[in-house]
Every structure is written in structure tokens, then in C-alpha cells.
Amino acid sequence: MILVTGAKGQLGSDVAAELNRRSIAYRGVDIVDMDITDEEAVQSYLAMIKPQSVIHCAAYTSVDNAEDEDELCMRINESGTEYLAKACRDIGAEMIYISTDYVFDGKGDMPYMTDATKSPLSVYGKSKLAGEEAVARCLDMYYIVRTSWVFGENGSNFVKTMQRLSQEREEINVVDDQIGSPTYTADLAVLLCDMAMSGSFGVYHATNEGFCSWAQFAQEIMRLSGSPCKINPIATEQYPTKAVRPKNSRLSKESLDLAGFNRLPEWEDALRRFLL
């Protein structure tokens, strides 16, 4: 049986749906079922249901708010992850931890390998890196999966924001010098379910294939939506945010290839399926 944390969230809900499609026994939990920041609650819950694998999708993901709520962010993303990892160790379960491109500083223009130097620029990035370190410290049977620019049916995301703004404005300014890969949660969920109990432990990068800027992403959203809204490419400096974003979020998929996992489809194809 597989335990999915954050099962009502953007990624967790798609993971639960994919497990259901495969007729794999799972239990989806959210904060009302198990508060990951309560170590005793985590230990007792996992000891009770004894999952073989935990897909840890629950996280603090509000990147800008994390700059002001650093203690809460670290409590959820670092401490909560450590409590889960320890509980998995105690019952002999494996764990899949979802991480982020924000663990890197975004310098250069080459795709980051999984073992590249980590140097997060934001509280959120630091908290997710701390979660990675907790998993690796506590467990032998783990998968760390870094992803980026996530969008899906549940929750808020860039695609939904652009669609909403396009109905309110004739033009939208969007950053054009941050490069990365959009990731459709329904596609990522397939890979995570493939990984679960595969025994191919390690660190992976998983996004939809291809690279683009946020502005190019927005332009494709408008094109596929049939919206006349104009996207104006701007520099990062013209759109200041509380949290510093990495300009280079390209992630190498070499580790996926070496382990024999399938890469995700092209991001344009993923966006088309999401919108249409």
C-alpha cells in the first residue's frame, strides 16, 4: 500500500488518481488526517497503516510568502519531511520526496545535473534542500525528484493566473529571462507511480521536455486558449518579487535515462492536453 501526503493538492491529487487508475492500493492524507509537523502523529499514523512506500507531495509552496513565514516554511518542508523519513525508516518503507529547481542558484545556461552544487537563493529553496538532506540522512530507500514550473487541475498555478489576467487585461508583462521547463502534474504523477517500489532509488530531475521562458510559456497559453491578450516580454529586474528566482532552471534528465524511466512528454503537448 502507498501513502500519498498532500493528496488534495495539485500534485498529490493527480498521484492519487493515477494510483487509482492502476488499481494500486493507496491512502491519501492531508493535514486534517495527519499533520506532518507533529512528529508523534506522523510516527503513530505510519506505524498504524504500515505503507510500503510514501509519496510525499505535501509542502509549503508559497515562494514569496516564505520570505516572511520562514519558520513555518522550514517547519513544514524540513521538519515535516524529516519526521516522515524517520517514520519510514522505522517501518522499513521507501519514500519519494518532491523537490525543486530552486535548490540551485540559476547561474549559467546549462541544464543542472542531479549532483550539481546546491545554492538556493530563497527561503523556499533552502527549505526544500533541507528536506532533501533530511531524507538522505534518514533513509537508504529513497527517491528525490526535483521538478519545476508545476501546473495541474487542482490549486493555483501560472496557467490559471495567465488565463484569469487575460480576461481582465489586453496586455500582460511577463519575465523573459528566466528559462526552465513547465511540468504537468498529471504527467509527473505517471512517473512517480512508475518509481514507487521500483527499487531504482536515487536523485532525479523530472519535468516535461523542452525549455522556454515564462513569457514564451504565457504566449503559448494565449495561443492555445485563443486569447487576443498580448504578452510583453520583460526582464526580471522589471518585475521585482520578495523571493529571488533562479534565472536558469534547466534540469538534466540524464538520471532518468540511466535508470530506464520514461521522460515526460514535451511541455507544449502537456499544455495542450491541460487546456483542451
URVENBEL-V22948 format. One record per residue. N is the residue number from 1. SS is DSSP state (alpha for helix, beta for strand, coil for the rest). PSI is psi in radians with two decimals (NA if undefined). Layout:
[[N/SS/PSI] [N/SS/PSI]]
This chain:
[[1/coil/2.49] [2/beta/2.36] [3/beta/2.25] [4/beta/2.02] [5/beta/2.71] [6/coil/0.64] [7/coil/-0.24] [8/coil/-0.04] [9/coil/-3.07] [10/alpha/-0.86] [11/alpha/-0.78] [12/alpha/-0.65] [13/alpha/-0.62] [14/alpha/-0.60] [15/alpha/-0.79] [16/alpha/-0.73] [17/alpha/-0.66] [18/alpha/-0.72] [19/alpha/-0.69] [20/alpha/-0.73] [21/alpha/-0.58] [22/coil/0.01] [23/coil/0.66] [24/coil/2.24] [25/coil/2.27] [26/beta/2.86] [27/beta/2.17] [28/beta/2.27] [29/beta/2.63] [30/coil/-3.02] [31/coil/-0.54] [32/coil/-0.40] [33/coil/-0.70] [34/coil/2.02] [35/coil/1.92] [36/coil/-0.27] [37/coil/0.02] [38/coil/1.76] [39/alpha/-0.76] [40/alpha/-0.68] [41/alpha/-0.72] [42/alpha/-0.83] [43/alpha/-0.79] [44/alpha/-0.65] [45/alpha/-0.81] [46/alpha/-0.62] [47/alpha/-0.53] [48/alpha/-0.81] [49/alpha/-0.33] [50/coil/1.11] [51/coil/2.68] [52/coil/-0.46] [53/beta/2.54] [54/beta/2.14] [55/beta/1.88] [56/beta/1.62] [57/coil/-0.26] [58/coil/2.39] [59/coil/2.78] [60/coil/2.10] [61/coil/0.09] [62/coil/1.60] [63/coil/-0.81] [64/coil/-0.73] [65/alpha/-0.48] [66/alpha/-0.46] [67/alpha/-0.51] [68/coil/-0.43] [69/coil/0.84] [70/alpha/-0.65] [71/alpha/-0.75] [72/alpha/-0.77] [73/alpha/-0.80] [74/alpha/-0.62] [75/alpha/-0.70] [76/alpha/-0.90] [77/alpha/-0.50] [78/alpha/-1.09] [79/alpha/-0.81] [80/alpha/-0.71] [81/alpha/-0.71] [82/alpha/-0.71] [83/alpha/-0.72] [84/alpha/-0.76] [85/alpha/-0.74] [86/alpha/-0.69] [87/alpha/-0.64] [88/alpha/-0.74] [89/alpha/-0.73] [90/alpha/-0.55] [91/alpha/0.06] [92/coil/0.48] [93/coil/2.67] [94/beta/2.89] [95/beta/2.40] [96/beta/2.08] [97/beta/2.23] [98/beta/2.07] [99/beta/-2.79] [100/beta/2.75] [101/alpha/-0.30] [102/alpha/-0.08] [103/alpha/-0.21] [104/coil/2.82] [105/coil/-0.09] [106/coil/0.35] [107/coil/2.69] [108/coil/-2.93] [109/coil/0.24] [110/coil/2.59] [111/coil/2.38] [112/beta/2.27] [113/coil/2.82] [114/coil/-0.49] [115/coil/0.24] [116/coil/2.75] [117/coil/2.27] [118/coil/2.30] [119/coil/1.26] [120/coil/2.56] [121/coil/-0.19] [122/coil/2.87] [123/alpha/-0.76] [124/alpha/-0.84] [125/alpha/-0.73] [126/alpha/-0.67] [127/alpha/-0.66] [128/alpha/-0.62] [129/alpha/-0.71] [130/alpha/-0.63] [131/alpha/-0.74] [132/alpha/-0.83] [133/alpha/-0.62] [134/alpha/-0.74] [135/alpha/-0.84] [136/alpha/-0.53] [137/alpha/-0.63] [138/alpha/-0.44] [139/coil/2.71] [140/coil/-0.59] [141/coil/1.52] [142/beta/2.74] [143/beta/2.23] [144/beta/2.12] [145/beta/1.89] [146/beta/2.34] [147/beta/-3.10] [148/coil/2.72] [149/coil/0.96] [150/beta/2.42] [151/beta/2.60] [152/coil/-3.07] [153/coil/-0.68] [154/coil/2.50] [155/coil/3.12] [156/coil/2.62] [157/coil/3.06] [158/alpha/-0.71] [159/alpha/-0.82] [160/alpha/-0.66] [161/alpha/-0.78] [162/alpha/-0.70] [163/alpha/-0.73] [164/alpha/-0.81] [165/alpha/-0.58] [166/alpha/-0.37] [167/alpha/-0.26] [168/alpha/-0.39] [169/coil/2.76] [170/coil/-0.43] [171/beta/2.58] [172/beta/2.30] [173/beta/2.21] [174/beta/2.40] [175/beta/2.35] [176/coil/0.04] [177/coil/0.29] [178/coil/2.10] [179/beta/2.32] [180/beta/-2.70] [181/coil/2.14] [182/coil/2.65] [183/beta/2.09] [184/beta/2.13] [185/alpha/-0.54] [186/alpha/-0.61] [187/alpha/-0.74] [188/alpha/-0.64] [189/alpha/-0.65] [190/alpha/-0.80] [191/alpha/-0.76] [192/alpha/-0.66] [193/alpha/-0.56] [194/alpha/-0.68] [195/alpha/-0.70] [196/coil/2.13] [197/coil/0.40] [198/coil/-0.42] [199/coil/0.00] [200/coil/1.18] [201/coil/2.67] [202/beta/-2.95] [203/beta/2.30] [204/beta/2.71] [205/beta/2.30] [206/coil/1.93] [207/coil/2.94] [208/coil/2.67] [209/beta/2.65] [210/coil/2.74] [211/coil/2.65] [212/beta/2.97] [213/beta/2.92] [214/alpha/-0.67] [215/alpha/-0.74] [216/alpha/-0.67] [217/alpha/-0.82] [218/alpha/-0.70] [219/alpha/-0.67] [220/alpha/-0.60] [221/alpha/-0.79] [222/alpha/-0.74] [223/alpha/-0.84] [224/alpha/-0.47] [225/alpha/-0.17] [226/coil/0.48] [227/coil/2.41] [228/coil/-0.03] [229/coil/2.32] [230/beta/2.34] [231/beta/2.10] [232/beta/1.96] [233/beta/2.31] [234/beta/2.93] [235/coil/2.70] [236/alpha/-0.69] [237/alpha/-0.37] [238/alpha/-0.12] [239/coil/1.29] [240/coil/2.45] [241/coil/2.78] [242/coil/-0.79] [243/coil/2.41] [244/coil/2.26] [245/coil/2.52] [246/coil/2.35] [247/coil/-0.52] [248/beta/1.85] [249/coil/0.36] [250/coil/2.29] [251/beta/2.27] [252/coil/2.41] [253/coil/0.27] [254/alpha/-0.67] [255/alpha/-0.59] [256/alpha/-0.80] [257/alpha/-0.80] [258/alpha/-0.55] [259/alpha/-0.10] [260/coil/0.26] [261/coil/2.61] [262/coil/2.41] [263/coil/2.77] [264/coil/2.75] [265/coil/2.95] [266/beta/2.55] [267/alpha/-0.59] [268/alpha/-0.70] [269/alpha/-0.72] [270/alpha/-0.77] [271/alpha/-0.70] [272/alpha/-0.77] [273/alpha/-0.63] [274/alpha/-0.74] [275/alpha/-0.55] [276/coil/NA]]
